[in-house]
Amino acid sequence: MSNWLIYPLTIADQQQHIEHSEQLLSNVQSGDPATIYWSLAQPAGLVLGFSQKESILNPAARAAGSFPVYHRRAGGTAVLVGPTLLSLDVVLPADHPLHLPDLVESYRWFGESWVATLAQLGAHTRMVTPAEAHAQRALRRQSETREYEMLMNRACYGSLSPYEVVVGQRKVVGFDMIRRRAGSLLQAGVLLQWDSQLLAYLLGHTPTEQKLLQKGLLDRAVGLDTLLGRVITCDEVISTFERVLINDERQRLMVDPLSSF
């Protein structure tokens, strides 16, 4: 396996993280090492998927304008960022062995790495199969389930995608990707904690929608603190993931996380 260029955990405004990730992907070239970039957003905010419009938000929340809203170039749906979500970006050049032609299968190694990481931390998880994800998407097209499933799908952690990491049917680690000719950017969001109340308020347009979202999202996602029965730190997650992925210290190339801001 080639070397890994590692940016230690960076805490900054989410827009800085978005721009930095896009810069890393734009600059990637054949022969480059794979790049790991860890981040936490400060202040907290809401990140919308590429195809989502701000009309997805609660009109009252939009009018107040007091909660930052960001837009990412990757697909998927809304994610609440801040101290409860640890984010990881992995940039792979097109000639890297983990950059696969099959878009769905490109997530498999990522899911396997997170399952192994969480097992070492004491959380027994599994990957979502492509068939499971397809079956849930099919519910959005059925008349009896469409309305509820489309509501849950406003949030990333309200639906499943292939090789994401779950306990039962509750998501712990969500994925998305940006793909370009020069390489790919895989992104993971790890739920350190999960409280659906704020997200339900931001995405629910009516009290009824908010109530459904708050309960439904609790059924569909779970934080590591709940799984492990304790507060887990970012450093614990980061060091364990890197140990799983990079078992040879000689492959680690460290970078100043603020050097390119």
SERO-4910 file (N, C-alpha, C, O; in steps of 0.05 Angstrom, whole numbers):
BEGIN
 pado doro    nc1    nc2    nc3   cac1   cac2   cac3    cc1    cc2    cc3    oc1    oc2    oc3
  Met    A     17    -24      0      0      0      0     18     25      0     38     25     13
  Ser    A     10     46    -14     25     70    -16     23     85     10      8     78     28
  Asn    A     39    107     12     40    123     36     13    138     40     -3    141     21
  Trp    A      9    147     65    -15    162     72     -6    189     83      9    191    102
  Leu    A    -17    210     71    -12    238     80    -34    245     99    -57    245     92
  Ile    A    -27    251    124    -47    255    145    -47    283    155    -27    294    164
  Tyr    A    -71    295    154    -76    321    167    -90    315    194   -112    304    195
  Pro    A    -77    322    216    -90    317    242   -115    333    245   -121    351    228
  Leu    A   -131    327    265   -157    339    269   -156    370    267   -140    383    281
  Thr    A   -173    381    251   -175    410    247   -203    419    256   -223    408    246
  Ile    A   -204    439    273   -229    451    282   -232    478    270   -216    496    275
  Ala    A   -252    482    253   -255    507    239   -284    510    229   -300    491    231
  Asp    A   -290    533    217   -316    538    205   -320    517    183   -301    510    168
  Gln    A   -344    507    180   -350    485    161   -343    494    132   -335    477    116
  Gln    A   -347    519    125   -341    528     98   -311    524     92   -304    517     70
  Gln    A   -294    529    112   -266    524    109   -260    495    103   -244    488     86
  His    A   -274    477    118   -270    448    113   -279    441     84   -265    426     71
  Ile    A   -301    451     76   -311    445     49   -291    455     28   -285    440      9
  Glu    A   -281    479     31   -262    490     11   -236    475     12   -224    470     -9
  His    A   -227    467     36   -202    453     38   -204    425     25   -185    417     11
  Ser    A   -226    411     29   -230    385     17   -230    387    -13   -218    371    -27
  Glu    A   -244    407    -24   -245    411    -53   -218    418    -64   -211    410    -86
  Gln    A   -202    433    -49   -175    440    -57   -157    415    -59   -142    411    -78
  Leu    A   -160    398    -38   -144    373    -38   -151    356    -63   -133    345    -75
  Leu    A   -177    354    -69   -185    338    -92   -176    351   -118   -168    337   -137
  Ser    A   -178    377   -120   -171    391   -145   -141    388   -151   -133    389   -174
  Asn    A   -125    386   -130    -96    385   -133    -84    357   -135    -60    354   -140
  Val    A   -101    337   -132    -90    309   -132    -80    302   -159    -91    309   -180
  Gln    A    -57    287   -159    -45    278   -184    -37    249   -182    -34    238   -160
  Ser    A    -33    236   -204    -24    208   -205      2    205   -189     20    222   -192
  Gly    A      3    184   -174     28    180   -158     28    192   -131     45    187   -115
  Asp    A      8    210   -125      7    223    -99     -1    202    -78    -14    182    -85
  Pro    A      7    206    -53     -3    189    -32    -33    195    -27    -43    216    -33
  Ala    A    -47    175    -16    -74    180     -7    -73    200     16    -54    200     32
  Thr    A    -93    217     18    -94    238     38   -117    234     58   -139    228     50
  Ile    A   -111    237     83   -131    236    105   -134    263    118   -114    275    126
  Tyr    A   -158    273    120   -164    299    132   -187    297    152   -209    292    144
  Trp    A   -181    300    177   -201    299    199   -211    326    206   -195    346    205
  Ser    A   -237    329    212   -247    355    218   -271    355    237   -286    335    238
  Leu    A   -274    377    251   -298    383    267   -306    411    260   -289    428    255
  Ala    A   -332    416    258   -342    443    251   -346    459    276   -357    450    296
  Gln    A   -338    484    275   -343    503    296   -347    531    283   -328    541    271
  Pro    A   -371    542    285   -394    534    300   -409    511    287   -403    503    265
  Ala    A   -430    501    302   -447    481    291   -463    492    267   -468    516    266
  Gly    A   -471    475    249   -486    484    226   -499    460    212   -497    437    221
  Leu    A   -512    466    190   -526    445    174   -514    446    146   -512    466    133
  Val    A   -506    422    137   -495    419    110   -515    405     92   -524    383     98
  Leu    A   -523    418     70   -542    406     51   -527    391     29   -505    399     22
  Gly    A   -539    370     19   -528    355     -3   -529    372    -29   -543    392    -30
  Phe    A   -515    363    -49   -511    378    -73   -538    386    -86   -541    408    -96
  Ser    A   -557    367    -86   -582    372   -100   -604    384    -82   -626    390    -92
  Gln    A   -598    388    -57   -618    399    -38   -619    429    -40   -598    442    -41
  Lys    A   -642    440    -39   -646    469    -38   -653    478    -10   -661    461      6
  Glu    A   -649    503     -4   -655    513     23   -684    512     29   -693    515     52
  Ser    A   -701    508      9   -729    505     13   -736    479     29   -758    476     38
  Ile    A   -716    461     31   -720    437     48   -722    444     77   -732    428     93
  Leu    A   -713    468     85   -712    476    113   -739    486    123   -756    496    107
  Asn    A   -743    484    148   -766    496    162   -767    526    156   -747    539    161
  Pro    A   -789    536    145   -790    565    138   -783    583    161   -771    604    157
  Ala    A   -791    576    186   -785    592    209   -755    593    214   -744    614    221
  Ala    A   -742    570    211   -713    569    215   -698    585    193   -679    599    199
  Arg    A   -709    584    169   -697    599    147   -700    629    152   -681    645    148
  Ala    A   -723    637    161   -728    665    167   -711    676    189   -702    699    188
  Ala    A   -706    659    209   -690    668    232   -661    672    223   -648    691    232
  Gly    A   -651    655    206   -624    657    195   -602    656    216   -580    666    211
  Ser    A   -608    645    239   -588    645    260   -570    620    260   -551    618    276
  Phe    A   -577    600    243   -563    575    243   -549    573    216   -562    573    195
  Pro    A   -522    571    215   -508    570    190   -516    546    172   -519    524    182
  Val    A   -519    551    147   -526    531    127   -505    531    106   -498    552     95
  Tyr    A   -495    507     99   -473    504     80   -482    485     58   -502    470     61
  His    A   -468    485     36   -474    468     13   -449    453      5   -428    465      1
  Arg    A   -451    426      2   -428    410     -6   -433    401    -35   -455    401    -45
  Arg    A   -411    394    -48   -413    385    -76   -419    355    -78   -427    345    -99
  Ala    A   -417    341    -56   -424    312    -56   -454    309    -55   -468    327    -47
  Gly    A   -463    285    -62   -492    280    -61   -501    275    -33   -488    283    -13
  Gly    A   -523    261    -30   -534    256     -4   -552    278      6   -559    296     -9
  Thr    A   -559    277     32   -577    297     43   -566    309     68   -542    306     74
  Ala    A   -582    324     83   -573    342    103   -559    328    127   -567    307    136
  Val    A   -537    341    136   -522    332    158   -517    355    178   -510    377    170
  Leu    A   -522    349    203   -516    369    224   -487    366    232   -479    345    242
  Val    A   -471    387    229   -443    386    236   -438    403    261   -453    421    267
  Gly    A   -417    396    275   -410    409    300   -396    389    318   -384    370    308
  Pro    A   -397    394    344   -381    377    363   -390    348    365   -376    331    376
  Thr    A   -414    342    355   -424    314    357   -418    297    333   -425    274    332
  Leu    A   -405    309    312   -400    294    287   -370    297    280   -361    319    275
  Leu    A   -356    275    280   -328    274    270   -328    268    241   -340    248    232
  Ser    A   -315    285    225   -315    281    196   -288    272    186   -267    281    197
  Leu    A   -288    255    166   -263    246    154   -265    248    123   -285    239    112
  Asp    A   -245    261    111   -243    261     82   -219    244     74   -198    247     86
  Val    A   -222    228     54   -200    212     43   -199    218     13   -218    213     -2
  Val    A   -176    229      5   -172    235    -24   -154    214    -36   -131    210    -26
  Leu    A   -163    202    -57   -148    181    -71   -142    189   -100   -161    196   -114
  Pro    A   -117    189   -108   -112    193   -137   -123    170   -153   -127    148   -143
  Ala    A   -127    176   -179   -141    156   -196   -125    130   -199   -136    110   -205
  Asp    A    -98    131   -195    -82    107   -197    -78     92   -171    -62     74   -169
  His    A    -92    101   -150    -89     88   -124   -105     61   -124   -126     60   -137
  Pro    A    -94     40   -111   -108     14   -112   -136     15    -99   -152     -3   -105
  Leu    A   -142     34    -82   -169     36    -70   -189     52    -87   -212     54    -80
  His    A   -179     64   -108   -197     79   -127   -207     60   -148   -192     52   -166
  Leu    A   -232     51   -145   -243     30   -162   -261     41   -184   -273     62   -180
  Pro    A   -263     27   -206   -281     36   -227   -311     35   -218   -326     53   -226
  Asp    A   -318     16   -202   -346     13   -193   -351     32   -170   -338     30   -149
  Leu    A   -369     51   -174   -374     71   -153   -384     59   -127   -375     67   -106
  Val    A   -403     41   -129   -414     29   -104   -392     13    -90   -389     16    -65
  Glu    A   -377     -4   -104   -357    -20    -91   -334     -4    -81   -318    -13    -65
  Ser    A   -331     21    -90   -310     39    -79   -314     45    -50   -295     53    -36
  Tyr    A   -338     41    -40   -344     46    -11   -337     22      7   -336     24     31
  Arg    A   -334     -2     -5   -332    -26     11   -308    -25     30   -312    -31     54
  Trp    A   -284    -18     20   -261    -18     38   -265      2     61   -255     -2     83
  Phe    A   -279     24     55   -284     45     74   -301     34     97   -296     38    120
  Gly    A   -323     21     89   -341      9    108   -327    -12    125   -330    -13    149
  Glu    A   -310    -29    112   -296    -50    127   -277    -38    147   -274    -48    169
  Ser    A   -264    -16    140   -245     -3    158   -260      9    182   -250      7    205
  Trp    A   -283     20    178   -298     31    200   -310      9    218   -311     13    242
  Val    A   -319    -13    207   -329    -35    223   -306    -45    241   -311    -50    265
  Ala    A   -283    -48    230   -260    -58    245   -252    -38    267   -245    -45    289
  Thr    A   -253    -12    260   -246      9    279   -265      8    303   -257      8    326
  Leu    A   -291      8    297   -311      9    319   -310    -17    335   -317    -16    359
  Ala    A   -303    -39    323   -301    -64    338   -278    -62    359   -281    -71    382
  Gln    A   -256    -49    351   -234    -45    370   -242    -26    393   -231    -28    415
  Leu    A   -261     -8    388   -270     10    408   -292     -3    425   -300      9    446
  Gly    A   -302    -26    417   -322    -40    433   -350    -39    422   -369    -48    435
  Ala    A   -354    -28    398   -380    -26    385   -382    -47    362   -366    -45    344
  His    A   -401    -65    364   -403    -85    343   -423    -76    322   -447    -75    327
  Thr    A   -413    -70    299   -429    -58    277   -426    -76    252   -412    -96    253
  Arg    A   -440    -68    231   -438    -83    206   -442    -62    183   -450    -39    187
  Met    A   -437    -72    159   -441    -55    135   -468    -60    123   -479    -82    124
  Val    A   -480    -39    112   -505    -41     97   -499    -54     70   -481    -46     56
  Thr    A   -514    -74     63   -510    -87     36   -523    -70     15   -542    -55     21
  Pro    A   -513    -71    -10   -527    -56    -31   -556    -64    -34   -573    -47    -41
  Ala    A   -563    -89    -30   -591    -98    -32   -608    -84    -11   -631    -76    -17
  Glu    A   -598    -81     14   -613    -67     35   -618    -38     27   -641    -28     30
  Ala    A   -597    -25     18   -601      3     10   -620      6    -13   -637     24    -13
  His    A   -619    -12    -32   -638    -12    -54   -667    -16    -45   -685     -3    -55
  Ala    A   -670    -34    -26   -697    -40    -16   -709    -16     -2   -733    -10     -4
  Gln    A   -692     -1     13   -702     23     27   -709     45      6   -730     58      9
  Arg    A   -693     48    -14   -699     67    -35   -726     61    -49   -741     79    -56
  Ala    A   -731     35    -52   -756     27    -65   -780     35    -49   -802     40    -60
  Leu    A   -778     38    -22   -800     46     -6   -808     75    -12   -832     82     -8
  Arg    A   -790     91    -23   -797    119    -30   -814    120    -54   -826    141    -61
  Arg    A   -817     98    -68   -833     97    -93   -860     84    -88   -877     83   -106
  Gln    A   -864     73    -64   -889     59    -59   -908     78    -45   -901     92    -26
  Ser    A   -933     78    -54   -952     98    -45   -957     98    -15   -960    119     -2
  Glu    A   -956     74     -2   -962     72     26   -939     81     44   -943     87     68
  Thr    A   -915     82     33   -891     89     49   -876    113     39   -858    124     52
  Arg    A   -884    123     15   -869    144      2   -867    170     19   -845    180     23
  Glu    A   -889    179     30   -889    205     45   -870    203     69   -854    222     73
  Tyr    A   -872    182     84   -855    179    108   -825    176    100   -808    189    112
  Glu    A   -820    160     81   -792    155     73   -779    180     60   -755    185     65
  Met    A   -794    195     45   -783    220     34   -778    240     56   -758    255     55
  Leu    A   -794    240     77   -789    257    100   -763    249    114   -746    266    120
  Met    A   -760    223    119   -735    214    132   -711    219    115   -689    224    125
  Asn    A   -715    219     89   -692    222     70   -683    251     68   -663    256     55
  Arg    A   -696    270     81   -686    297     82   -659    298     98   -643    315     93
  Ala    A   -655    278    115   -631    277    131   -614    253    123   -625    232    118
  Cys    A   -588    257    121   -570    235    114   -573    211    132   -573    188    122
  Tyr    A   -576    215    158   -578    193    177   -606    181    179   -612    165    196
  Gly    A   -624    190    162   -651    179    160   -654    158    139   -676    146    136
  Ser    A   -633    152    124   -634    132    102   -607    118    101   -588    126    113
  Leu    A   -607     96     85   -583     79     83   -572     79     55   -586     81     36
  Ser    A   -545     78     54   -531     75     28   -512     51     31   -504     43     53
  Pro    A   -504     39      8   -487     16      9   -461     20     25   -447     40     22
  Tyr    A   -455      0     41   -431     -2     57   -428     18     80   -407     20     92
  Glu    A   -449     34     85   -449     50    109   -450     32    133   -456      8    131
  Val    A   -444     43    157   -440     26    180   -463     30    200   -470     53    206
  Val    A   -475      8    208   -499      8    224   -498    -12    247   -482    -30    247
  Val    A   -515     -7    266   -521    -27    287   -551    -34    283   -568    -17    287
  Gly    A   -557    -58    275   -584    -65    267   -590    -49    242   -578    -54    221
  Gln    A   -609    -30    244   -616    -12    222   -609     17    229   -617     35    214
  Arg    A   -594     21    250   -588     48    259   -560     56    250   -540     43    257
  Lys    A   -558     78    235   -533     86    223   -515     99    244   -524    115    261
  Val    A   -489     92    242   -469    104    260   -449    120    243   -440    142    251
  Val    A   -442    110    219   -424    124    201   -437    126    174   -444    107    162
  Gly    A   -439    151    165   -451    157    138   -429    164    118   -408    175    126
  Phe    A   -434    159     92   -414    163     71   -426    181     49   -450    182     45
  Asp    A   -408    194     35   -413    205      9   -387    208     -7   -366    202      4
  Met    A   -389    216    -32   -366    216    -49   -368    238    -70   -390    244    -80
  Ile    A   -345    249    -78   -342    265   -102   -322    251   -120   -300    243   -111
  Arg    A   -329    248   -145   -312    233   -163   -304    251   -187   -321    263   -199
  Arg    A   -278    252   -192   -268    266   -215   -248    249   -230   -239    228   -220
  Arg    A   -240    259   -254   -221    243   -270   -195    239   -255   -183    217   -258
  Ala    A   -185    258   -240   -159    256   -227   -160    239   -202   -139    230   -192
  Gly    A   -184    234   -191   -186    219   -166   -213    221   -153   -232    231   -165
  Ser    A   -214    213   -128   -240    213   -114   -236    224    -85   -214    221    -74
  Leu    A   -257    235    -75   -259    244    -47   -281    228    -33   -304    232    -40
  Leu    A   -273    211    -15   -293    197      2   -295    211     28   -276    218     40
  Gln    A   -320    214     37   -325    228     62   -341    210     81   -361    197     73
  Ala    A   -333    211    106   -348    196    127   -355    215    150   -339    233    157
  Gly    A   -379    211    161   -387    226    184   -394    207    206   -411    190    203
  Val    A   -380    209    229   -382    190    251   -398    203    273   -390    225    283
  Leu    A   -420    191    281   -437    203    302   -425    197    329   -426    175    339
  Leu    A   -413    218    341   -403    215    368   -427    215    387   -428    201    407
  Gln    A   -447    232    381   -472    233    396   -494    237    376   -490    246    354
  Trp    A   -519    230    384   -542    234    365   -566    243    381   -577    230    398
  Asp    A   -574    267    374   -599    279    385   -614    291    361   -605    309    348
  Ser    A   -637    280    356   -652    287    332   -669    312    335   -681    321    316
  Gln    A   -670    324    359   -689    346    363   -683    370    346   -701    380    333
  Leu    A   -658    379    346   -651    403    330   -655    397    300   -665    414    286
  Leu    A   -645    374    291   -648    368    263   -677    366    255   -684    374    233
  Ala    A   -694    355    272   -722    353    266   -735    381    264   -752    385    247
  Tyr    A   -726    399    280   -736    427    279   -727    440    253   -743    453    239
  Leu    A   -702    436    245   -692    449    221   -704    438    195   -707    453    176
  Leu    A   -711    413    195   -721    400    170   -751    396    170   -762    391    148
  Gly    A   -764    397    192   -793    393    193   -808    419    188   -803    439    202
  His    A   -826    420    169   -840    445    162   -864    450    180   -874    473    181
  Thr    A   -874    429    192   -897    432    209   -892    417    236   -873    401    237
  Pro    A   -908    423    257   -904    408    282   -907    378    278   -893    362    291
  Thr    A   -925    369    260   -928    341    255   -903    329    243   -893    308    251
  Glu    A   -892    343    222   -867    333    210   -844    332    230   -828    313    230
  Gln    A   -842    353    247   -821    354    267   -823    330    286   -803    318    294
  Lys    A   -847    324    295   -851    302    313   -843    275    300   -830    258    312
  Leu    A   -852    271    275   -844    247    260   -814    245    256   -803    223    260
  Leu    A   -802    267    249   -773    267    245   -758    261    271   -739    245    271
  Gln    A   -766    273    293   -751    269    318   -751    240    326   -731    229    334
  Lys    A   -775    227    324   -776    199    332   -764    181    311   -749    163    317
  Gly    A   -770    187    285   -759    170    264   -729    170    262   -717    149    258
  Leu    A   -717    193    266   -688    195    265   -675    181    288   -652    171    286
  Leu    A   -688    181    311   -677    166    334   -677    136    328   -660    122    338
  Asp    A   -697    127    313   -698     99    306   -678     91    284   -672     68    280
  Arg    A   -668    111    270   -651    105    246   -622    112    249   -606    106    231
  Ala    A   -614    123    272   -586    129    277   -580    128    306   -598    129    323
  Val    A   -554    125    313   -546    123    341   -518    133    344   -501    129    326
  Gly    A   -512    146    366   -485    156    371   -468    136    385   -477    118    398
  Leu    A   -441    140    382   -422    122    395   -425    123    426   -420    104    439
  Asp    A   -433    147    436   -435    149    465   -457    130    476   -454    118    497
  Thr    A   -478    127    461   -500    108    468   -490     79    465   -496     62    482
  Leu    A   -477     73    443   -468     46    438   -448     37    459   -448     14    467
  Leu    A   -430     55    467   -408     47    485   -414     53    514   -399     45    532
  Gly    A   -435     68    519   -442     74    547   -424     95    560   -422     96    584
  Arg    A   -411    110    543   -392    131    554   -387    151    532   -392    146    508
  Val    A   -377    174    540   -368    194    520   -342    185    507   -324    177    521
  Ile    A   -341    186    481   -317    177    467   -305    202    453   -319    218    442
  Thr    A   -278    204    455   -265    227    444   -257    224    415   -255    201    405
  Cys    A   -253    246    402   -244    245    374   -217    231    372   -213    216    353
  Asp    A   -199    237    391   -173    225    389   -174    194    390   -158    181    377
  Glu    A   -193    183    406   -196    154    408   -204    143    381   -192    123    371
  Val    A   -223    156    368   -233    146    342   -211    149    321   -206    130    306
  Ile    A   -198    172    320   -178    177    300   -154    158    302   -146    146    282
  Ser    A   -144    155    326   -120    137    330   -127    108    323   -111     94    311
  Thr    A   -151    100    330   -159     72    324   -163     68    294   -154     48    283
  Phe    A   -177     86    281   -181     84    252   -154     83    237   -150     66    220
  Glu    A   -136    101    244   -110    102    230    -94     77    236    -79     68    218
  Arg    A    -96     66    259    -82     41    266    -93     18    249    -78      0    240
  Val    A   -120     17    245   -132     -3    229   -123     -1    200   -117    -21    187
  Leu    A   -123     24    190   -119     28    161    -89     28    154    -81     18    133
  Ile    A    -72     39    172    -44     42    166    -28     28    187    -21     39    208
  Asn    A    -22      3    181     -8    -14    202     22    -11    202     35    -24    218
  Asp    A     33      5    184     62      9    183     67     38    187     60     55    171
  Glu    A     81     45    209     86     73    216    102     87    194    100    112    192
  Arg    A    117     72    179    133     85    157    116     96    135    125    112    119
  Gln    A     90     89    135     72     99    114     59    125    121     46    138    105
  Arg    A     64    135    146     51    159    156     67    184    149     90    186    158
  Leu    A     55    203    135     67    228    129     50    250    141     27    254    131
  Met    A     59    263    162     43    283    176     45    311    164     66    319    154
  Val    A     23    325    164     21    352    152      9    371    173     -9    363    188
  Asp    A     18    396    173      6    417    190    -23    422    180    -26    429    157
  Pro    A    -43    418    196    -71    420    187    -79    448    178    -98    451    163
  Leu    A    -64    468    187    -70    496    179    -53    507    157    -55    530    149
  Ser    A    -35    490    147    -15    500    128    -27    510    102    -15    528     89
  Ser    A    -50    499     94    -62    508     68    -87    523     72   -102    528     52
  Phe    A    -93    533     96   -117    550    100   -108    579     95   -125    597     97
***
